[in-house]
Amino acid sequence: MSGIFKAYDIRGVYPADINADIAYAIGRAYITFTGAKKVVIGRDMRPHSQQLFEGISKGITDQGADVIDLGLSSTPQSYFANGTLKADGSVMITASHNPGEWNGFKLCKADAVPISGATGIMDIQKIVEEKSWPDSPVKGSISTYDITGKYGEFLRSFAKLDRKLKVVVDYANAMGLYEIAGITDLFDIVPMYDVMDGTFPNHEANPLKTDTLDAIRAKVKEVKADFGAAFDGDADRCGFIDDNGEIIPMDLFTALIAQDILSRGPATILYDLRSSRAVKECIEANGGKAIQCRVGHAFIKNQMRENDAVFAGELSGHYYFKQNFTAESQGLAMIMLANLICAKKQPLHELISPLKKYASSGEINSKVADVKPILDEIRAKYADGHMFELDGISSEYDNWWFNVRSSNTEPLLRLIVEADTRELMEAKRDELLAIIRK
């Protein structure tokens, strides 16, 4: 059971790793750890999400807290409900982009503040393993609440559209159907895989795997759409496609959204340290303050609060908004992209083109037996650059930069290199890989 408690959530295969009995124990441990009195619970469409809801909600109510049952919801909707309904915490039952046999829990405190491995998941694990929850003299209640209407109104309040854009949406048989239910009438939607099915019969709900985007890329070109949007399983990530059917790099998407946000006035925006230099340059050119952030949603959300940032973009396709309690909202990302296209009166590929000014390796994973000596060698060799260690090792030079960092979950080193030219990028990429893989 200990293997289900991860760096950012609780996740495993149903029913071998995670089931209603384990969910019950997690519910009691969650209340024991947080002291919450009112908890919002949403769930995705996986066939066992209902069983896990019954288990965790019984644990929560047996521990004396009340449950607000959202029913089916996207993860961003659960964050919105947490803050809007002034709950003490929230639980989202999902395994995100994992295959259908997986399931799990994303846990938050009040105002959608995430509980990560470092801020409580390991404490909850200890309580579960020791069954060290006290008996509660009172039982909590379960009520229901449909957040869809309120969330739709929230998204619509940001729309500045002068026409209905044609948008191909790949719902991946999953929770994107709920994420944008309140705004579909603002667009001319061409739907794909729009019947909910927790077995994911068409493709894995993971836009980071570019082969899952082949069908939507073809459809965007076929119907001459303004853009495409491909949701992951719980709709807290999205991959976007331009009008030519090309995948928009997720760091450059951050720069696009920043332009719409900054059209309202100066603001602080965070960008994942793996992002192209073009992102920082775009934010600053549009009057914003650009701050690098480390990888991982719990870290980013904390750094947003510390810096009063209005928006942050992560290379994995997570986009975070202060207005949604410093959490993801892919519906809001979609609205803001549409705002930009309408305001600029240009097709999307023309808006992206100026941002594609550098050559990037993308993130390259290498399995390694011992990380420390490799990082020590890299640290020594590239000390002549502007070096910093916000997340792993980064070193910046006039015409290139790199970041190398350890995976939080696997014995991997992850490398990304960007340079002014493809030739220089490839040379420096190969130079670093030679150190990492020797």
C-alpha positions in Angstrom: 0.0 0.0 0.0 2.9 2.4 0.7 3.5 2.6 -3.1 0.3 4.6 -3.7 1.5 7.7 -1.7 3.3 9.8 -4.3 5.0 13.2 -4.5 1.9 15.0 -5.5 -1.1 12.7 -5.0 -2.3 9.2 -4.0 -2.5 6.8 -7.0 -2.6 3.1 -7.8 -4.3 0.3 -9.7 -7.8 -0.6 -8.6 -8.6 -2.8 -6.7 -5.1 -4.3 -6.0 -3.5 -1.1 -4.8 -6.4 1.1 -4.0 -10.0 0.2 -3.2 -13.0 1.3 -1.0 -11.4 0.0 2.2 -8.2 1.9 1.6 -10.2 4.9 0.6 -12.1 4.7 3.9 -8.8 4.8 5.8 -7.5 7.7 3.7 -10.7 9.6 4.5 -10.3 9.2 8.2 -6.6 10.0 8.0 -7.2 13.1 5.9 -9.6 14.6 8.5 -7.3 13.7 11.3 -4.4 15.4 9.6 -6.2 18.5 8.3 -8.9 19.0 11.0 -11.3 19.9 8.1 -15.0 20.2 8.9 -16.4 20.6 5.4 -14.9 18.8 2.4 -15.7 19.0 -1.3 -15.4 15.8 -3.3 -15.4 15.5 -7.1 -14.8 12.4 -9.2 -14.0 11.4 -12.8 -15.8 8.9 -15.0 -13.7 5.8 -14.2 -15.9 2.8 -13.4 -14.5 2.6 -9.9 -14.6 6.3 -9.0 -18.1 5.8 -7.4 -16.8 3.0 -5.1 -13.9 5.1 -4.1 -16.2 8.0 -3.4 -18.3 5.8 -1.1 -15.2 4.6 0.8 -13.6 8.0 1.3 -16.8 9.9 2.1 -17.7 7.3 4.7 -14.2 7.7 6.3 -14.6 11.5 6.3 -18.1 11.5 7.8 -17.1 8.8 10.4 -14.4 11.2 11.4 -17.0 13.9 12.0 -16.7 16.1 8.9 -19.3 17.0 6.3 -19.0 16.1 2.6 -20.2 18.2 -0.3 -20.6 15.7 -3.2 -20.0 17.4 -6.6 -20.6 14.2 -8.5 -18.8 14.1 -11.8 -16.5 17.0 -12.2 -13.2 18.1 -13.7 -10.2 18.7 -11.4 -10.3 22.5 -12.0 -14.0 22.5 -11.1 -13.2 20.8 -7.8 -10.6 23.5 -7.0 -13.2 26.2 -7.9 -15.8 24.5 -5.7 -13.3 24.3 -2.8 -12.7 28.0 -2.8 -16.1 29.2 -3.9 -18.0 27.1 -1.3 -15.5 28.1 1.4 -14.7 24.5 2.2 -11.9 23.4 4.5 -10.5 21.1 1.9 -11.2 19.1 -1.2 -10.6 15.6 -2.7 -10.6 14.9 -6.4 -11.0 11.2 -7.3 -9.0 10.6 -10.4 -5.8 9.1 -11.8 -5.6 11.9 -14.4 -3.9 10.6 -17.6 -3.2 7.1 -16.3 -4.9 4.1 -18.0 -8.4 3.1 -17.0 -7.4 0.5 -14.3 -5.7 3.3 -12.3 -7.4 5.6 -9.8 -6.5 7.9 -6.9 -6.9 11.1 -4.9 -5.8 14.7 -5.3 -6.0 16.3 -1.9 -6.2 20.0 -0.9 -6.6 22.2 2.1 -8.9 25.3 2.1 -8.6 27.6 -0.9 -7.3 24.7 -3.1 -3.9 24.7 -1.4 -2.5 21.3 -2.5 -1.3 18.7 -0.1 1.9 17.2 -1.5 4.4 14.5 -0.2 6.3 17.2 1.6 3.2 19.0 3.1 1.1 16.1 4.3 0.7 13.0 2.0 3.4 11.2 4.0 1.8 12.2 7.3 -1.5 10.9 6.0 0.2 7.7 4.9 1.6 7.2 8.4 -1.9 7.7 10.0 -3.4 5.2 7.5 -0.7 2.6 8.2 -1.0 2.9 11.9 -4.8 3.5 11.9 -4.1 6.2 14.4 -7.2 8.2 14.0 -9.3 9.0 17.1 -12.9 8.0 17.2 -15.3 10.9 16.6 -18.3 11.4 18.8 -20.3 12.8 15.9 -20.9 11.7 12.3 -20.8 14.1 9.4 -23.4 14.5 6.7 -23.3 14.2 2.9 -25.0 16.8 0.7 -24.8 17.4 -3.1 -23.9 20.5 -5.1 -23.7 21.0 -8.9 -20.8 23.4 -9.5 -21.2 23.3 -13.3 -23.3 26.5 -13.6 -21.2 28.6 -11.3 -18.0 27.5 -13.0 -19.4 28.2 -16.4 -20.4 31.8 -15.3 -16.8 32.2 -13.9 -15.3 31.2 -17.2 -17.6 33.3 -19.3 -16.8 36.5 -17.3 -13.3 36.5 -19.0 -14.6 36.1 -22.6 -13.9 39.0 -25.0 -14.9 37.3 -28.2 -16.2 39.1 -31.3 -17.1 35.9 -33.2 -17.6 32.2 -32.8 -14.2 30.5 -33.4 -14.3 27.0 -34.8 -12.6 24.8 -32.3 -11.9 21.0 -32.5 -12.1 19.5 -29.0 -10.7 16.1 -28.2 -12.5 15.2 -25.0 -10.6 11.8 -24.8 -13.9 10.3 -23.4 -13.2 12.1 -20.2 -13.8 15.1 -18.0 -13.1 17.9 -20.5 -16.8 17.4 -21.2 -17.5 18.9 -17.8 -14.6 21.4 -17.8 -16.1 23.4 -20.7 -19.8 22.5 -20.5 -20.6 26.1 -19.5 -18.9 27.7 -22.5 -19.4 25.5 -25.5 -22.1 27.8 -26.9 -19.4 30.6 -27.2 -17.6 28.5 -29.9 -18.4 26.4 -33.0 -17.3 23.2 -31.4 -16.3 20.2 -33.5 -16.3 17.4 -30.9 -14.1 14.2 -30.8 -14.5 11.3 -28.4 -17.3 13.1 -26.6 -18.9 10.1 -24.8 -17.5 9.5 -21.3 -15.8 6.2 -21.0 -13.3 5.5 -18.2 -11.7 2.7 -20.2 -10.4 5.3 -22.7 -11.4 3.3 -25.8 -9.9 5.7 -28.4 -6.5 6.8 -27.0 -4.7 7.5 -23.7 -5.9 10.8 -22.3 -2.4 12.3 -22.2 -1.6 15.2 -24.5 2.1 15.0 -23.6 2.2 11.9 -25.7 2.2 13.6 -29.1 0.9 10.5 -31.0 -2.4 10.9 -29.1 -2.8 14.2 -30.9 -2.5 12.8 -34.5 -6.3 12.5 -34.9 -7.1 16.1 -33.6 -4.3 17.5 -35.8 -5.8 16.0 -38.9 -9.3 17.1 -37.9 -8.2 20.7 -37.4 -6.9 20.8 -40.9 -9.9 18.9 -42.4 -12.5 21.3 -41.0 -10.3 24.4 -41.2 -10.6 25.2 -37.5 -9.2 28.2 -35.7 -7.5 25.8 -33.2 -7.8 22.5 -31.4 -7.9 21.6 -27.7 -7.1 18.1 -26.4 -7.9 17.4 -22.7 -6.3 14.9 -20.4 -8.3 12.5 -18.2 -9.3 14.9 -15.4 -9.0 18.1 -17.6 -6.3 19.8 -15.6 -4.0 19.7 -18.6 -4.6 20.5 -22.2 -2.7 20.3 -25.5 -3.4 23.0 -28.0 -3.2 22.8 -31.8 -2.8 25.7 -34.2 -4.9 26.3 -37.3 -2.3 24.5 -39.5 -2.6 21.4 -37.4 0.7 21.9 -35.6 1.2 21.2 -31.9 1.8 24.4 -29.9 4.7 23.9 -27.6 3.3 24.2 -24.1 5.9 26.8 -23.0 5.0 29.0 -25.9 1.4 28.6 -25.0 2.3 30.3 -21.7 3.6 33.3 -23.7 0.3 33.4 -25.8 -1.9 33.4 -22.7 0.4 36.0 -21.0 -0.4 38.5 -23.8 -4.2 38.3 -23.2 -3.6 38.6 -19.4 -1.2 41.6 -19.7 -3.6 43.4 -22.1 -5.6 44.1 -18.9 -2.5 45.8 -17.2 0.9 44.9 -15.7 1.1 41.7 -13.6 3.5 39.1 -12.4 3.6 35.8 -14.3 5.6 32.7 -13.5 7.1 30.4 -16.1 8.5 26.9 -15.7 12.4 27.1 -15.8 12.4 24.6 -18.7 10.6 27.2 -20.9 12.1 28.9 -23.9 13.8 32.3 -23.4 11.1 33.5 -25.8 8.5 33.2 -22.9 10.4 35.6 -20.6 11.0 38.0 -23.4 7.3 38.0 -24.4 6.1 38.6 -20.9 8.4 41.5 -20.4 7.7 43.0 -23.9 4.0 43.1 -22.9 4.6 44.9 -19.6 4.7 41.9 -17.3 7.1 40.8 -14.6 8.5 37.3 -15.5 9.7 35.0 -12.7 11.1 31.5 -13.2 9.5 28.7 -11.2 10.5 25.1 -10.4 8.6 22.1 -11.7 5.6 20.6 -9.9 2.2 22.0 -9.2 2.5 22.2 -5.4 5.7 24.3 -5.7 4.3 26.5 -8.4 1.1 27.3 -6.6 3.1 28.2 -3.5 5.4 30.4 -5.5 2.5 32.1 -7.1 1.1 33.0 -3.7 4.4 34.3 -2.5 4.8 36.5 -5.5 1.2 37.5 -6.0 1.4 36.1 -9.5 -1.8 36.1 -11.6 -0.7 33.3 -13.9 1.8 30.5 -14.3 2.5 28.1 -17.1 4.2 24.7 -16.9 5.8 22.7 -19.7 3.6 19.7 -18.9 0.4 21.7 -20.0 -0.7 22.8 -16.6 -1.9 26.5 -16.6 -2.5 28.1 -13.2 -4.7 31.2 -12.6 -4.9 33.3 -9.5 -8.7 33.7 -10.2 -9.2 30.0 -9.8 -7.7 29.9 -6.3 -4.1 29.7 -7.8 -5.0 26.4 -9.5 -5.5 25.0 -13.0 -8.4 26.0 -15.3 -8.1 24.7 -18.9 -11.5 26.3 -19.7 -9.9 29.7 -18.8 -6.9 28.9 -20.9 -9.2 28.1 -23.8 -11.1 31.4 -23.4 -7.9 33.5 -23.2 -6.5 31.9 -26.3 -9.7 32.7 -28.1 -9.6 36.3 -26.8 -6.1 36.7 -28.2 -7.0 35.4 -31.6 -10.0 37.8 -31.7 -8.1 40.8 -30.5 -5.1 40.4 -32.8 -7.2 39.5 -35.9 -4.6 37.0 -36.9 -4.6 33.2 -37.4 -3.0 31.3 -34.5 0.0 30.1 -36.5 1.0 33.8 -37.2 0.7 34.6 -33.4 3.0 31.7 -32.6 5.6 32.2 -35.3 7.5 35.1 -33.7 7.9 33.0 -30.5 9.7 30.1 -32.4 13.0 31.9 -32.4 15.2 29.4 -30.6 16.1 25.7 -31.1 15.1 23.4 -28.2 16.0 19.8 -27.5 12.8 19.2 -25.6 13.1 17.3 -22.3 15.3 14.2 -22.7 15.2 11.4 -20.0 18.2 9.3 -19.1 18.2 6.4 -16.6 21.1 6.7 -14.3 22.4 4.5 -11.4 23.9 7.3 -9.3 22.8 10.9 -9.8 25.3 12.8 -7.5 28.6 12.3 -9.3 27.0 13.3 -12.7 25.6 16.5 -11.2 28.9 17.3 -9.6 30.7 17.0 -12.9 28.1 19.1 -14.7 28.3 21.7 -11.9 32.1 22.0 -12.2 32.2 22.0 -16.1 29.6 24.7 -16.6 30.4 26.9 -13.6 31.5 29.7 -16.0 27.9 30.3 -17.0 25.2 32.0 -14.9 24.5 29.0 -12.7 21.6 28.5 -10.3 19.9 25.6 -8.6 16.2 26.4 -8.3 15.3 22.9 -9.6 18.3 20.8 -10.5 21.2 22.7 -12.2 20.6 25.4 -14.7 23.4 27.4 -16.4 22.8 30.3 -18.8 25.1 31.6 -21.5 24.7 34.4 -24.1 23.6 32.1 -26.8 22.4 28.9 -25.1 21.3 27.5 -21.7 20.4 24.1 -20.1 18.7 22.6 -17.2 19.3 19.1 -15.8 17.2 17.8 -12.9 16.3 14.6 -11.1 12.9 13.1 -11.5 10.7 13.1 -8.4 9.4 9.7 -9.1 11.9 7.7 -11.1 15.7 7.0 -11.3 16.0 9.5 -14.2 17.9 12.7 -15.1 15.9 15.1 -17.3 17.9 17.4 -19.6 16.7 20.3 -21.7 18.9 22.5 -23.9 18.0 25.6 -25.9 20.3 27.7 -28.2 20.2 30.4 -30.8 20.8 27.9 -33.5 20.0 24.2 -34.0 23.7 23.4 -34.6 24.7 24.9 -31.3 21.8 23.2 -29.4 22.7 19.8 -30.8 26.4 20.2 -30.0 25.7 21.2 -26.4 22.9 18.6 -26.0 25.3 15.8 -27.1 28.1 17.2 -24.8 25.8 17.1 -21.8 24.4 13.7 -22.7 27.9 12.3 -23.0 28.5 13.2 -19.3 25.1 11.9 -18.2 25.2 8.6 -20.0 28.9 7.7 -19.9 
